[in-house]
Amino acid sequence: MILIIGGAYQGKLDYALKRFSLQEKDLHRCKETDAVMPQGKRLIYGLEQWILALLDAGRDPLEEITLFITRNAQAIVIVCDISSGIVPADPRLRLWREAVGRCLGELSASSEEVVRLFCGIATRIK
């Protein structure tokens, strides 16, 4: 697995499409309203939205991320790092932020490569 992280609007998707010569048909876009495990596509975008959907469905994101990792070992996964900045006042969003951070730890440990994008500049951190 290859994990690409970074803040919102930093160029993560453009970077992945160009670097790996992928097209829109290779992409799965996660939605906060869809708790179905994303699979079958080479590029998974917005995994943090899937984590929110899991929380809203009452499911444990850490259990689900373990299954995701085993079923998507060859995927390129893009996650918006929502752990920086102001802690949300909304308890639901605080729980989401914590869950994304924990899931990123599992994803990065299982990934052969981790890339962070900041201002459109990619830095390999693993």
DSSP file (Angstrom, degrees, kcal/mol; ACC not computed):
  #  RESIDUE AA STRUCTURE BP1 BP2  ACC     N-H-->O    O-->H-N    N-H-->O    O-->H-N    TCO  KAPPA ALPHA  PHI   PSI    X-CA   Y-CA   Z-CA
    1    1 A M              0   0    0      0, 0.0   111,-2.1     0, 0.0   112,-1.2   0.000 360.0 360.0 360.0 146.6    0.0    0.0    0.0
    2    2 A I  E     -ab  76 113A   0     73,-2.2    75,-3.2   109,-0.2     2,-0.5  -0.989 360.0-157.8-118.7 127.5    1.0    3.6   -0.6
    3    3 A L  E     -ab  77 114A   0    110,-2.6   112,-2.9    -2,-0.5     2,-0.5  -0.909   6.5-170.0-109.9 129.3   -0.4    6.2    1.7
    4    4 A I  E     +ab  78 115A   0     73,-3.2    75,-2.5    -2,-0.5     2,-0.3  -0.980  14.9 174.0-119.2 122.0   -0.6    9.9    0.6
    5    5 A I  E     +ab  79 116A   0    110,-2.9   112,-2.7    -2,-0.5     2,-0.3  -0.808  12.8 120.0-124.6 164.1   -1.5   12.4    3.4
    6    6 A G  E     -ab  80 117A   0     73,-0.9    75,-2.4    -2,-0.3   112,-0.1  -0.855  56.4 -66.4 160.1 171.1   -1.7   16.1    3.7
    7    7 A G    >   -     0   0    0    110,-0.6     3,-0.9    -2,-0.3     5,-0.3  -0.093  69.7 -65.9 -72.2 177.0   -4.1   18.9    4.5
    8    8 A A  T 3  S+     0   0    0      1,-0.2    -1,-0.2    73,-0.2    72,-0.0  -0.368 116.5   9.1 -65.1 141.6   -7.0   20.0    2.4
    9    9 A Y  T 3  S+     0   0    0     -3,-0.1    -1,-0.2     1,-0.1    -2,-0.1   0.810  85.2 127.0  61.3  36.6   -6.3   21.4   -1.1
   10   10 A Q  S <  S-     0   0    0     -3,-0.9   110,-1.1   109,-0.1    -2,-0.1   0.462  83.8 -99.2-101.3  -3.9   -2.6   20.5   -1.1
   11   11 A G  S  > S+     0   0    0     -4,-0.1     4,-2.4   108,-0.1     5,-0.2   0.662  73.9 141.2  98.8  18.2   -2.6   18.7   -4.4
   12   12 A K  H  > S+     0   0    0     -5,-0.3     4,-2.3     1,-0.2     5,-0.2   0.922  73.6  44.5 -61.1 -47.6   -2.7   15.1   -3.2
   13   13 A L  H  > S+     0   0    0      2,-0.2     4,-2.7     1,-0.2     5,-0.2   0.933 114.1  48.3 -67.0 -46.2   -5.1   13.8   -5.9
   14   14 A D  H  > S+     0   0    0      1,-0.2     4,-2.3     2,-0.2     5,-0.3   0.911 111.6  52.0 -59.0 -42.4   -3.3   15.5   -8.8
   15   15 A Y  H  X S+     0   0    0     -4,-2.4     4,-3.0     1,-0.2     5,-0.3   0.939 111.8  45.2 -58.8 -48.9    0.0   14.2   -7.5
   16   16 A A  H  X S+     0   0    0     -4,-2.3     4,-2.2     1,-0.2     6,-0.3   0.913 111.9  51.3 -65.0 -43.5   -1.3   10.6   -7.3
   17   17 A L  H  <>S+     0   0    0     -4,-2.7     5,-2.1     1,-0.2     4,-0.3   0.919 117.7  39.1 -60.7 -43.2   -2.9   10.7  -10.7
   18   18 A K  H ><5S+     0   0    0     -4,-2.3     3,-1.0    -5,-0.2    -2,-0.2   0.945 115.7  49.3 -72.3 -48.9    0.3   12.0  -12.4
   19   19 A R  H 3<5S+     0   0    0     -4,-3.0    -2,-0.2    -5,-0.3    -3,-0.2   0.876 122.2  32.9 -61.3 -38.6    2.8   10.0  -10.4
   20   20 A F  T 3<5S-     0   0    0     -4,-2.2    -1,-0.3    -5,-0.3    -2,-0.2   0.287 105.6-121.6-104.4  10.4    1.0    6.6  -11.0
   21   21 A S  T < 5 +     0   0    0     -3,-1.0     2,-0.2    -4,-0.3    -3,-0.2   0.912  58.1 157.0  50.9  50.9   -0.4    7.5  -14.5
   22   22 A L      < -     0   0    0     -5,-2.1     2,-0.2    -6,-0.3    -1,-0.2  -0.624  29.4-151.5-104.6 163.2   -3.9    6.9  -13.3
   23   23 A Q    >   -     0   0    0     -2,-0.2     3,-1.9     1,-0.0     4,-0.2  -0.757  38.7 -91.1-125.7 173.3   -7.3    8.1  -14.6
   24   24 A E  G >  S+     0   0    0      1,-0.3     3,-1.7    -2,-0.2    -2,-0.0   0.821 122.3  62.8 -55.0 -34.5  -10.7    8.9  -13.1
   25   25 A K  G 3  S+     0   0    0      1,-0.3    -1,-0.3     3,-0.0    -3,-0.0   0.709  99.2  55.7 -67.2 -18.7  -11.8    5.3  -13.8
   26   26 A D  G <  S+     0   0    0     -3,-1.9    17,-2.5    15,-0.1    16,-0.4   0.426  96.1  93.0 -87.4  -0.3   -9.1    4.0  -11.4
   27   27 A L  E <   -c   43   0A   0     -3,-1.7     2,-0.5    -4,-0.2    17,-0.2  -0.777  52.7-166.4-108.7 135.7  -10.4    6.2   -8.6
   28   28 A H  E     -c   44   0A   0     15,-2.7    17,-3.1    -2,-0.4     2,-0.6  -0.989  14.8-154.7-112.8 123.2  -12.9    5.5   -5.8
   29   29 A R  E     -c   45   0A   0     -2,-0.5    17,-0.2    15,-0.2     2,-0.1  -0.878  13.7-139.3 -98.9 117.2  -14.1    8.7   -4.0
   30   30 A C        -     0   0    0     15,-2.8     2,-0.4    -2,-0.6    19,-0.1  -0.434  14.9-156.1 -73.9 148.9  -15.2    8.0   -0.5
   31   31 A K    >   -     0   0    0      3,-0.4     3,-1.8    -2,-0.1    22,-0.2  -0.962  23.8-129.5-126.8 144.9  -18.3    9.8    0.8
   32   32 A E  T 3  S+     0   0    0     -2,-0.4    24,-0.1     1,-0.3     3,-0.1   0.588 110.6  54.8 -68.5  -7.8  -19.3   10.6    4.4
   33   33 A T  T 3  S+     0   0    0      1,-0.1     2,-0.5    23,-0.0    -1,-0.3   0.341  94.9  76.1-103.4   4.4  -22.7    9.0    3.7
   34   34 A D    <   +     0   0    0     -3,-1.8    -3,-0.4    15,-0.1    19,-0.2  -0.907  46.6 175.6-125.9 103.9  -21.3    5.6    2.5
   35   35 A A        +     0   0    0     -2,-0.5     2,-0.3    18,-0.2    -1,-0.1   0.302  44.4 119.7 -89.6   9.4  -20.0    3.2    5.1
   36   36 A V  S    S-     0   0    0      1,-0.1    -2,-0.1    17,-0.0    17,-0.1  -0.579  77.2-103.1 -74.7 135.8  -19.4    0.4    2.5
   37   37 A M        -     0   0    0     -2,-0.3     2,-0.3     1,-0.1    -1,-0.1  -0.389  33.7-126.4 -62.2 124.4  -15.7   -0.6    2.4
   38   38 A P        +     0   0    0      0, 0.0     2,-0.3     0, 0.0    -1,-0.1  -0.574  50.4 138.2 -72.6 130.2  -14.0    1.0   -0.7
   39   39 A Q        +     0   0    0     -2,-0.3     3,-0.1     1,-0.0    33,-0.1  -0.980  33.7  57.5-161.3 167.0  -12.2   -1.7   -2.7
   40   40 A G  S    S+     0   0    0     -2,-0.3     2,-0.3     1,-0.3     3,-0.0   0.410  84.3  96.7  87.7  -2.2  -11.6   -2.8   -6.3
   41   41 A K  S    S-     0   0    0      1,-0.1    -1,-0.3   -13,-0.0   -14,-0.1  -0.892  71.3-135.7-117.7 151.2  -10.0    0.5   -7.4
   42   42 A R  S    S+     0   0    0    -16,-0.4    34,-2.8    -2,-0.3     2,-0.5   0.842  93.9  45.2 -71.1 -34.0   -6.3    1.3   -7.6
   43   43 A L  E     -cd  27  76A   0    -17,-2.5   -15,-2.7    32,-0.2     2,-0.5  -0.956  65.3-167.8-121.1 122.8   -6.7    4.7   -6.0
   44   44 A I  E     -cd  28  77A   0     32,-3.0    34,-3.1    -2,-0.5     2,-0.4  -0.944  13.7-166.0-109.9 121.3   -8.9    5.4   -2.9
   45   45 A Y  E     +cd  29  78A   0    -17,-3.1   -15,-2.8    -2,-0.5    34,-0.1  -0.902  60.7  11.7-115.0 134.2   -9.5    9.1   -2.3
   46   46 A G    >>  +     0   0    0     32,-1.0     3,-2.0    -2,-0.4     4,-0.9   0.879  60.4 168.3  78.0  40.1  -10.9   10.7    0.9
   47   47 A L  H 3> S+     0   0    0     31,-1.9     4,-2.0    -3,-0.3     3,-0.2   0.779  71.6  69.5 -58.3 -26.5  -10.6    7.8    3.2
   48   48 A E  H 3> S+     0   0    0     30,-0.2     4,-1.6     1,-0.2    -1,-0.3   0.818  94.9  55.5 -61.0 -29.2  -11.3   10.2    6.1
   49   49 A Q  H <> S+     0   0    0     -3,-2.0     4,-2.0     2,-0.2    -1,-0.2   0.880 105.2  51.2 -69.9 -37.6  -14.9   10.6    4.8
   50   50 A W  H  X S+     0   0    0     -4,-0.9     4,-2.3     2,-0.2    -2,-0.2   0.888 106.8  54.7 -63.6 -39.5  -15.4    6.8    4.9
   51   51 A I  H  X S+     0   0    0     -4,-2.0     4,-2.2     1,-0.2    -1,-0.2   0.890 107.0  50.4 -62.7 -39.4  -14.2    6.9    8.6
   52   52 A L  H  X S+     0   0    0     -4,-1.6     4,-2.5     2,-0.2    -1,-0.2   0.908 109.1  51.4 -63.6 -41.8  -16.9    9.5    9.3
   53   53 A A  H  X S+     0   0    0     -4,-2.0     4,-1.5     2,-0.2   -18,-0.2   0.890 108.6  52.0 -62.1 -39.1  -19.5    7.3    7.7
   54   54 A L  H  <>S+     0   0    0     -4,-2.3     5,-2.7     2,-0.2     4,-0.3   0.936 109.9  48.1 -62.5 -46.5  -18.3    4.3    9.8
   55   55 A L  H ><5S+     0   0    0     -4,-2.2     3,-1.6     1,-0.2    -2,-0.2   0.921 110.7  50.9 -60.2 -44.5  -18.6    6.4   13.0
   56   56 A D  H 3<5S+     0   0    0     -4,-2.5    -1,-0.2     1,-0.3    -2,-0.2   0.794 109.1  52.2 -64.1 -27.4  -22.1    7.6   12.0
   57   57 A A  T 3<5S-     0   0    0     -4,-1.5    -1,-0.3    -3,-0.2    -2,-0.2   0.431 118.5-112.9 -87.5   0.3  -23.1    3.9   11.4
   58   58 A G  T < 5S+     0   0    0     -3,-1.6     2,-0.2    -4,-0.3    -3,-0.2   0.707  71.5 136.9  77.7  20.3  -21.9    2.9   14.9
   59   59 A R      < -     0   0    0     -5,-2.7    -1,-0.3    -6,-0.2    -2,-0.1  -0.677  61.2-108.8-101.2 156.3  -19.0    0.8   13.6
   60   60 A D     >  -     0   0    0     -2,-0.2     4,-2.1     1,-0.2     3,-0.3  -0.736  21.2-157.9 -86.3 111.5  -15.4    0.7   14.9
   61   61 A P  H  > S+     0   0    0      0, 0.0     4,-2.7     0, 0.0     5,-0.2   0.843  90.8  56.1 -59.4 -34.7  -13.1    2.4   12.4
   62   62 A L  H  > S+     0   0    0      2,-0.2     4,-1.5     1,-0.2     5,-0.1   0.904 109.1  46.1 -66.8 -39.2  -10.0    0.6   13.8
   63   63 A E  H  > S+     0   0    0     -3,-0.3     4,-1.5     1,-0.2    -1,-0.2   0.925 115.6  46.9 -64.4 -43.4  -11.6   -2.8   13.2
   64   64 A E  H  X S+     0   0    0     -4,-2.1     4,-2.7     1,-0.2    -2,-0.2   0.856 107.8  55.1 -68.2 -35.8  -12.7   -1.7    9.7
   65   65 A I  H  X S+     0   0    0     -4,-2.7     4,-2.5     2,-0.2    -1,-0.2   0.849 103.9  56.0 -69.2 -31.7   -9.3   -0.2    8.8
   66   66 A T  H  X S+     0   0    0     -4,-1.5     4,-1.7     2,-0.2    -1,-0.2   0.927 111.1  43.5 -63.1 -44.6   -7.6   -3.6    9.6
   67   67 A L  H  X S+     0   0    0     -4,-1.5     4,-2.1     2,-0.2    -2,-0.2   0.911 112.0  54.4 -64.5 -42.6  -10.0   -5.3    7.2
   68   68 A F  H  X S+     0   0    0     -4,-2.7     4,-1.4     1,-0.2    -2,-0.2   0.917 106.5  51.5 -57.0 -45.2   -9.4   -2.5    4.6
   69   69 A I  H  < S+     0   0    0     -4,-2.5     3,-0.3     1,-0.2    -1,-0.2   0.915 111.3  46.4 -61.3 -44.6   -5.6   -3.0    4.8
   70   70 A T  H  < S+     0   0    0     -4,-1.7     3,-0.5     1,-0.2    -1,-0.2   0.836 117.3  43.5 -69.1 -31.0   -5.8   -6.7    4.2
   71   71 A R  H  < S+     0   0    0     -4,-2.1   -31,-0.2     1,-0.2    -1,-0.2   0.606 121.2  38.4 -89.0 -12.1   -8.3   -6.3    1.3
   72   72 A N    ><  +     0   0    0     -4,-1.4     3,-1.9    -3,-0.3    -1,-0.2  -0.180  66.4 140.9-131.3  41.1   -6.5   -3.4   -0.4
   73   73 A A  T 3  S+     0   0    0     -3,-0.5    -1,-0.1     1,-0.3    -2,-0.1   0.740  77.4  45.4 -60.7 -25.5   -2.8   -4.1    0.0
   74   74 A Q  T 3  S+     0   0    0     -3,-0.1    -1,-0.3   -73,-0.1    -2,-0.0   0.351  91.7 115.0 -99.4   5.6   -1.9   -2.8   -3.4
   75   75 A A    <   -     0   0    0     -3,-1.9   -73,-2.2    -6,-0.1     2,-0.6  -0.307  63.0-134.2 -77.9 157.9   -4.0    0.4   -3.2
   76   76 A I  E     -ad   2  43A   0    -34,-2.8   -32,-3.0   -75,-0.2     2,-0.5  -0.972  30.6-161.8-105.1 121.8   -2.8    3.9   -3.2
   77   77 A V  E     -ad   3  44A   0    -75,-3.2   -73,-3.2    -2,-0.6     2,-0.5  -0.918  10.6-162.0-117.3 128.8   -4.8    5.6   -0.4
   78   78 A I  E     +ad   4  45A   0    -34,-3.1   -31,-1.9    -2,-0.5   -32,-1.0  -0.938  13.3 177.1-110.8 126.9   -5.2    9.4   -0.1
   79   79 A V  E     -a    5   0A   0    -75,-2.5   -73,-0.9    -2,-0.5     2,-0.6  -0.996  28.0-131.9-131.4 131.1   -6.3   10.7    3.3
   80   80 A C  E     -a    6   0A   0     -2,-0.4     2,-0.9   -75,-0.2   -73,-0.2  -0.716  26.9-129.2 -78.5 123.1   -6.7   14.3    4.3
   81   81 A D        +     0   0    0    -75,-2.4     3,-0.4    -2,-0.6   -73,-0.2  -0.644  34.2 171.6 -76.6 108.0   -4.9   14.9    7.6
   82   82 A I        +     0   0    0     -2,-0.9    -1,-0.2     1,-0.2    15,-0.1   0.217  52.3  95.1-101.2  14.1   -7.5   16.5    9.8
   83   83 A S        +     0   0    0     17,-0.1     2,-0.2     4,-0.1    -1,-0.2   0.586  69.7  77.3 -85.2  -9.5   -5.4   16.3   13.0
   84   84 A S  S    S+     0   0    0     -3,-0.4     2,-0.2     2,-0.0     0, 0.0  -0.568  79.0  27.5 -96.1 162.5   -4.0   19.8   12.8
   85   85 A G  S    S-     0   0    0     -2,-0.2     2,-0.2     2,-0.0    -3,-0.0  -0.500 103.1  -2.4  94.0-159.5   -5.6   23.1   13.6
   86   86 A I  S    S-     0   0    0     -2,-0.2     3,-0.0     1,-0.1    -2,-0.0  -0.488  70.4-118.1 -75.2 134.5   -8.4   24.0   16.0
   87   87 A V        -     0   0    0     -2,-0.2     7,-0.1     1,-0.1    -1,-0.1  -0.589  39.4-111.2 -70.9 127.5  -10.0   21.1   17.9
   88   88 A P        -     0   0    0      0, 0.0    -1,-0.1     0, 0.0     6,-0.1  -0.276  11.4-144.4 -63.0 144.4  -13.7   21.0   16.9
   89   89 A A  S    S+     0   0    0      4,-0.1    -2,-0.0    -3,-0.0     3,-0.0   0.773  79.8  91.2 -74.9 -27.6  -16.3   22.0   19.5
   90   90 A D  S  > S-     0   0    0      1,-0.2     4,-2.1     2,-0.0     3,-0.3  -0.565  73.4-145.9 -72.7 122.0  -18.7   19.4   18.1
   91   91 A P  H  > S+     0   0    0      0, 0.0     4,-2.4     0, 0.0     5,-0.2   0.863  98.5  55.8 -58.1 -37.0  -18.2   16.0   19.9
   92   92 A R  H  > S+     0   0    0      1,-0.2     4,-2.0     2,-0.2     5,-0.1   0.917 109.9  45.0 -60.9 -43.8  -18.9   14.1   16.7
   93   93 A L  H  > S+     0   0    0     -3,-0.3     4,-2.5     2,-0.2    -1,-0.2   0.825 110.5  53.9 -73.0 -31.4  -16.2   15.9   14.9
   94   94 A R  H  X S+     0   0    0     -4,-2.1     4,-2.2     2,-0.2    -2,-0.2   0.924 110.1  47.8 -65.2 -43.0  -13.7   15.5   17.8
   95   95 A L  H  X S+     0   0    0     -4,-2.4     4,-2.5     2,-0.2    -2,-0.2   0.899 112.1  50.4 -61.9 -41.6  -14.4   11.7   17.7
   96   96 A W  H  X S+     0   0    0     -4,-2.0     4,-2.7     2,-0.2     5,-0.2   0.927 108.7  51.2 -61.6 -46.8  -13.9   11.7   14.0
   97   97 A R  H  X S+     0   0    0     -4,-2.5     4,-1.9     1,-0.2    -2,-0.2   0.909 112.3  46.5 -59.0 -43.9  -10.6   13.6   14.2
   98   98 A E  H  X S+     0   0    0     -4,-2.2     4,-2.3     2,-0.2    -1,-0.2   0.919 112.1  50.6 -64.8 -43.9   -9.3   11.1   16.8
   99   99 A A  H  X S+     0   0    0     -4,-2.5     4,-2.6     1,-0.2    -2,-0.2   0.897 109.1  51.0 -63.1 -41.0  -10.5    8.1   14.7
  100  100 A V  H  X S+     0   0    0     -4,-2.7     4,-2.6     2,-0.2    -1,-0.2   0.921 110.0  50.6 -62.9 -43.0   -8.7    9.4   11.6
  101  101 A G  H  X S+     0   0    0     -4,-1.9     4,-1.6    -5,-0.2    -2,-0.2   0.918 112.3  45.9 -60.4 -44.7   -5.5    9.9   13.5
  102  102 A R  H  X S+     0   0    0     -4,-2.3     4,-1.7     1,-0.2    -1,-0.2   0.904 113.4  49.5 -65.8 -41.4   -5.6    6.4   14.9
  103  103 A C  H  X S+     0   0    0     -4,-2.6     4,-2.9     1,-0.2    -2,-0.2   0.875 106.7  55.7 -66.6 -37.0   -6.4    4.9   11.5
  104  104 A L  H  X S+     0   0    0     -4,-2.6     4,-2.9     1,-0.2     5,-0.2   0.874 104.3  54.7 -62.2 -36.1   -3.6    6.9    9.9
  105  105 A G  H  X S+     0   0    0     -4,-1.6     4,-1.9     2,-0.2    -1,-0.2   0.925 111.5  43.5 -61.4 -44.6   -1.2    5.2   12.4
  106  106 A E  H  X S+     0   0    0     -4,-1.7     4,-1.5     2,-0.2    -2,-0.2   0.918 115.2  49.0 -66.5 -44.0   -2.4    1.8   11.3
  107  107 A L  H  X S+     0   0    0     -4,-2.9     4,-0.9     1,-0.2    -2,-0.2   0.923 112.0  47.6 -62.9 -44.6   -2.3    2.7    7.6
  108  108 A S  H  < S+     0   0    0     -4,-2.9     3,-0.4     1,-0.2    -1,-0.2   0.881 109.4  53.2 -67.7 -36.2    1.2    4.2    7.8
  109  109 A A  H  < S+     0   0    0     -4,-1.9    -1,-0.2    -5,-0.2    -2,-0.2   0.845 114.6  42.6 -64.3 -32.2    2.5    1.2    9.7
  110  110 A S  H  < S+     0   0    0     -4,-1.5     2,-0.2    -3,-0.1    -1,-0.2   0.540  96.9  96.6 -91.2  -8.3    1.2   -1.1    7.0
  111  111 A S     <  -     0   0    0     -4,-0.9  -109,-0.2    -3,-0.4     3,-0.1  -0.577  62.8-150.4 -87.7 144.1    2.2    1.0    4.0
  112  112 A E  S    S+     0   0    0   -111,-2.1     2,-0.3     1,-0.3  -110,-0.2   0.738  89.5  22.1 -79.2 -22.7    5.4    0.4    2.1
  113  113 A E  E     -b    2   0A   0   -112,-1.2  -110,-2.6     2,-0.0     2,-0.4  -0.996  63.0-168.1-145.5 138.6    5.6    4.1    1.3
  114  114 A V  E     -b    3   0A   0     -2,-0.3    11,-2.6  -112,-0.2    12,-1.5  -0.997   9.7-172.6-127.7 127.8    4.1    7.2    3.0
  115  115 A V  E     -bE   4 124A   0   -112,-2.9  -110,-2.9    -2,-0.4     2,-0.5  -0.964   7.8-157.4-121.2 134.6    4.1   10.6    1.2
  116  116 A R  E     -bE   5 123A   0      7,-2.8     7,-2.4    -2,-0.4     2,-0.5  -0.944   7.3-155.4-111.4 131.8    3.1   13.9    2.7
  117  117 A L  E     +bE   6 122A   0   -112,-2.7  -110,-0.6    -2,-0.5     2,-0.4  -0.910  16.9 170.1-107.6 133.0    2.0   16.8    0.5
  118  118 A F  E >  S- E   0 121A   0      3,-2.0     3,-2.0    -2,-0.5  -108,-0.1  -0.971  74.8 -12.0-140.8 123.4    2.3   20.3    1.6
  119  119 A C  T 3  S-     0   0    0     -2,-0.4  -108,-0.1     1,-0.3     3,-0.1   0.848 128.8 -56.4  53.5  37.1    1.8   23.3   -0.8
  120  120 A G  T 3  S+     0   0    0   -110,-1.1     2,-0.6     1,-0.2    -1,-0.3   0.483 111.8 122.1  78.4   1.6    1.9   20.8   -3.7
  121  121 A I  E <   -E  118   0A   0     -3,-2.0    -3,-2.0     2,-0.0     2,-0.4  -0.875  53.6-144.8-103.5 123.6    5.4   19.5   -2.7
  122  122 A A  E     -E  117   0A   0     -2,-0.6     2,-0.4    -5,-0.2    -5,-0.2  -0.712  15.6-174.9 -89.9 134.5    5.6   15.8   -2.0
  123  123 A T  E     -E  116   0A   0     -7,-2.4    -7,-2.8    -2,-0.4     2,-0.5  -0.990  21.7-136.2-127.9 122.5    7.9   14.6    0.7
  124  124 A R  E     +E  115   0A   0     -2,-0.4    -9,-0.2    -9,-0.2    -2,-0.0  -0.671  25.8 173.5 -77.5 122.2    8.5   10.8    1.3
  125  125 A I              0   0    0    -11,-2.6   -10,-0.2    -2,-0.5    -1,-0.2   0.497 360.0 360.0-108.4  -8.0    8.4   10.2    5.0
  126  126 A K              0   0    0    -12,-1.5   -11,-0.1     0, 0.0    -2,-0.1   0.259 360.0 360.0-150.5 360.0    8.5    6.4    4.8
